[in-house]
Amino acid sequence: MNKKHFNLFVRIFCAAILFAVMLLYVINSKRYAQATLIGLKLWATTVLPSLLPFFFFTALFTATGVSVLFIKAFKRPAKILFNADGILIYIRIMSLISGYPVGAKIISDLYLGGVISKEQAKKYALSTSTSGPIYVVGTVAISLFNSPKLGAVLLISHYLSSLLNGIIFRKLPDNGLIAPLLQNKADSVLYNAMFNAVTTLTVLGGFIAVFYTLSQMALDYNILSPLIKVLSPVYGDELSRAFVLGLIECTSGCKAISVLPLTDKAVCTAAQIIAFGGVSVWCQTMAYLKKANVSFLWFAISKIVQTITVYPICYILLKAV
């Protein structure tokens, strides 16, 4: 099969899947409309109020040039740890504070603004895709697990696995900024920052609602059963089910774990789900990284590496506390 025929086959296959999903939605529209509503409520009650201020202030930092101070202050640590320009530390800090997909958005903005190169965008994307404390501690640990203590363990293990990612991929090239980071005009900063924050969060809400619905469809029609069976010898039946749900939509997987006994294995699995982010987060992130010419393969490798390394880190932390 030549490349032309293969591409045609892929398009037809994807179209068939999309048609099947729409057909299933129509057949059981009441159930899946309710599932979509639950996804939207999840976004509106937990994600929107907690992330909107962070997205707004992050956009302000980038737009007003305050980020230049971060670049200068962390130039040497960035070089030692990641063999990178100081701007990587700025992107990491904003991502660690705000969560998905802020890191990808900043990388996209910097690349499109001619500040960083394609090679830098790829390198930075591999270690700046992280969740934030509001989600990890507030939503997962407190709201779902009812345990602030576990929030600290999950958050630290998440941050350390992200740090390890940066070190693992440090040998990728970084020749410094290709243009200075400029300050935007004062009269447009506030509007642009709010517009970008609201637009990003609205798109995020759409992804959460749609993929929450898809996860329910996958469960209803046993689409996930083969993968659950493959993972069962490693995680057990219930944890495998939760883990696979998390591969689609992070919150769904963590919610499924919250009703199980919170053993060390369960908590470490939750850490893996948060690190992986789910297909929903991947789609949000790649929507920005694609603009920076970052390949899906590189991003996927980095998330898989982080998903693997976070488990032993989380386990060690659980034993230490």
N, C-alpha and C positions, 0 to 999 in steps of 0.2 A: 504494500500500500504506500503510494507516494505521499508527499507532504500535503498536496492539495486535497487529495481524497481523505486523508486523515483529519484535516481541519474541517472538512465538510461533515464527516462522521461525528466529530465532537460537537459541532453546532446543532446537528439533528438530535443527538443524544441529549444535549442540554435543553433543547426546545421540548423534547418529549417529557423530560422530568418536570419542567415548568408547567406544561399542560396538565400533567398528572396531579401536581400540587393544587392547581387551580380547580381541577375537577373534584378533588377530595374536599376542598374548601366549600364548593357549591353543594356537594352531597350532604355534608354535615355542617352547614353554615352557622347554625345556632351555636354549636359547641366551639367552633374555631373563631367565631366573632367574639365569643366570651373570652377565649384564650388571648386573643389580640388585645382585648380591653384590659385583661389582667396584666399583660406586658406593658401597656401604656400607663396603667396605674402604678406599676412598679417603678417605671421611669419617673413619673410625675411626683411620687411621694418620697422617693429615696435619692434618685440620681439628680434630677433637676434642681431641687433646692440646695443640695450639698455642693454641686459642681459649678453652678452658674457663677458664683462670685470668683471661684478659682480660675475659671476659663477667662473671665473678664480681666482680672488682674494680671494673668499670664500674658494676655494680648497687650495690655498696657506696658508691661515690662519690655516686651519685644519692640513695641512701636515707639516708645519714648527714648530708647537708647540706654536705659538703666542697665540692660544686660551687659553693656560694655564693661561695667565695673566688675561683674562676675568673671568675664573673660580674662581681665587683667589679674584679678586676685587668685584665680585658680589655674593660671597658665602652667605653672611648674608641676602641681599635683596631677594635672591632666596628662602632661608629658611623661611623668614617671609611671603612672598607673596604666594609662591607655595609649601612650604614644600618640596623643592627639592634641589638637588646639584647645585652648581654654573654653571655647564656646561649647564643647561637648559637656562640660560640667554644668553649664547654664541649662542646656537642654535636659540633662539628667535631673537637675533639681526641680525644674518646672514639671517634668513628668512624674517625679516621685511625689510631689505635692498635690498635683491635680489629677493624675491618673490617665487612663486610656481616653482618647487617642491624642492627648496634648503633645507628647514628644514627636509623633509623626507629623502633626500639623506644623509645629515649629520648624522641623526639618524641611518640610515642603515650602514653607514661606521663605526660609533662608535660601533654599536652592533657586526658587523662582525669582528671588530678589538678586540673584547673582553673587551672593555672599559666600556660599560654599560650593564645592565641586560635586560632580556625580559620585566620585570615589568617597568623598567625605560623607555624603548623604547616606551611602550604603553602609559605611562603617558605623556611623552614629545611630542608624536605625536598628542595629543589632543589639544595642544595650540600653535603649531609651524607651522601650515599650513596657510600661509598668502600670500597675494599678496604684491608687492613692490611699492615704490613711482613712479618708472619710468612708470609702467603700469597704476596705479590708476590715477596719476596726468597727466603724459604725454599722454598716449593713450586714456584713458576714458575722463578725464576732459577737456584737451586742444584740442586733436585731434577730439574727437567725440562731446563733449558738448560745446566746445569753451568757457570754463569758468574756469580759474585758481582758482577762489574763491571756486567753488564747489570741486575742487581737494583737497583742504585743508580739507574741511568737510568730504569728502568721505574717505580720508586717515586716519584722526584722528578717525573717527567712526570705521573704519576697525581695527585699532590698539587697540582701547579700547575694542571692542568686543572680540578680540583675548586675551587680558589681562584678561577679565572677564572669558573666557573659562578656563584659567589656574587656576584662583581662584576657580571656580566651581568644578574642578576636583583635587583640591589640596590634598584631603584626600587619594588619591591613594598612595600606598607605594613607598618610595624612600630611599634606604639604602646607597646611595653614590656610587662612582665609584668602580667597581670591579677590575680595573687595571689602572695604570697611563696612561695618554695620552702621547704617545711617539712621538719624532720628527723623521721624515723620513730622509733617506740619502739625502744629498744635491744634489748629481748628478742626482737624479731622480725626485726632487720636481717640477721643472718647467715643465718638459715633462708630468708628471702625472697630474699636475693641468690643463694644457691646454687640454690634452686628455680627462680628465673627463668633463671639461667644454663643449668642442665641442660635445662629445658623448651625454651628457645630453640634450643640445640644439637641436641636430639633432633629437633625439627621441621626444622632445617636439614639434618640427615642424611637425613631422609625425602625432602626436595626433591632433594638431590643424587643419591640412588639412583634416584629415579623419572625425573628428567630425563636422567640418564646413559643409562638404558634407552631413553627416547624418542629420544635422539640416535642410538642404534644402530639402532633401528627405521627412523628417517628415512633413514639411509644404506642399509640393506638393501633398501628398497623405492623408492629413488631419488626420495623426496619432495622432497629438497633440490636436485635437479638443476637445475630452472629458475632458482632463485635463484643457484646457483653459476655458471651460464652468464651471467647478467646481470652478475655481479661480476667474471667472468674478465678482461674487457678492462682492468679497473682493477688487480686483484691478481694475475692469473695463475691457472691452474687449481688448483694445489695450495694456494696461499694462500687462494683463494676457498673451497675446501672446508673448510679449517681455520677461516676466519672465520665461515662459516655454522654450523659445529659450535659455535663459541663463542657464537653468538647464542642457542643453546639451553642449553648448559651450559659455563660459562667454562673449567673445567679440561680438558674434552674438546678445546676449540679450542686451548688452549695446548699440550696434549700433542701434537696433530697438527702444530703448528708446530715443536716440538722435534726432530722427525725430519727436518726440512728444513734446508738451509743457512741459518745465522743471518745473513742479510743485513740491512742497515738497514731494508729494506722489511718483512722478516719480523718484526723486533723491534718496529717501529712498529705493525704489525698486531696483535701480541700486546698492546701497550699499549691498542689500541682494544678488544680483547676484554675486557681487565680492566676498562676504564672502563665498557663496556656492561654487563658483569656476567652477561648471559645471562638467558633467560626464567626459569630456576631462581631466580636472585637477585631478579628482578623480583617473582616470586610471593611469596618470603619477605618482601620489603620491603613490598609492598602489603598483605600480611596485617596489618601493623602500621599503615601509613599510612591504611588504610581506616577504622580506629578513630578516627583524628584528622580524618576527613572531607577528606583530601587526594585530589584526583581523579587517576585513572590518567593522564589526558591531560597534566596538568602534569608529573607525574613522568617520563613517557615523553619529553616535550620536553627536559627537563633532561638525561636520559641520552644522548639523541641528540646534543645540543649538546656534551656532554663527550666523547663518542666521536669527534666530528669534530675538536674542538680539541686533543685529546691527540696526534694524529698529528704535526702540525708541531712541537709542543713536544718530543716524543720525538726527532724527526729532528734538531732543532737541538742537543739535548743529546748525541746520538750523535756529531755532528760536532765538538762542543766537547771531548769526552774523548779 
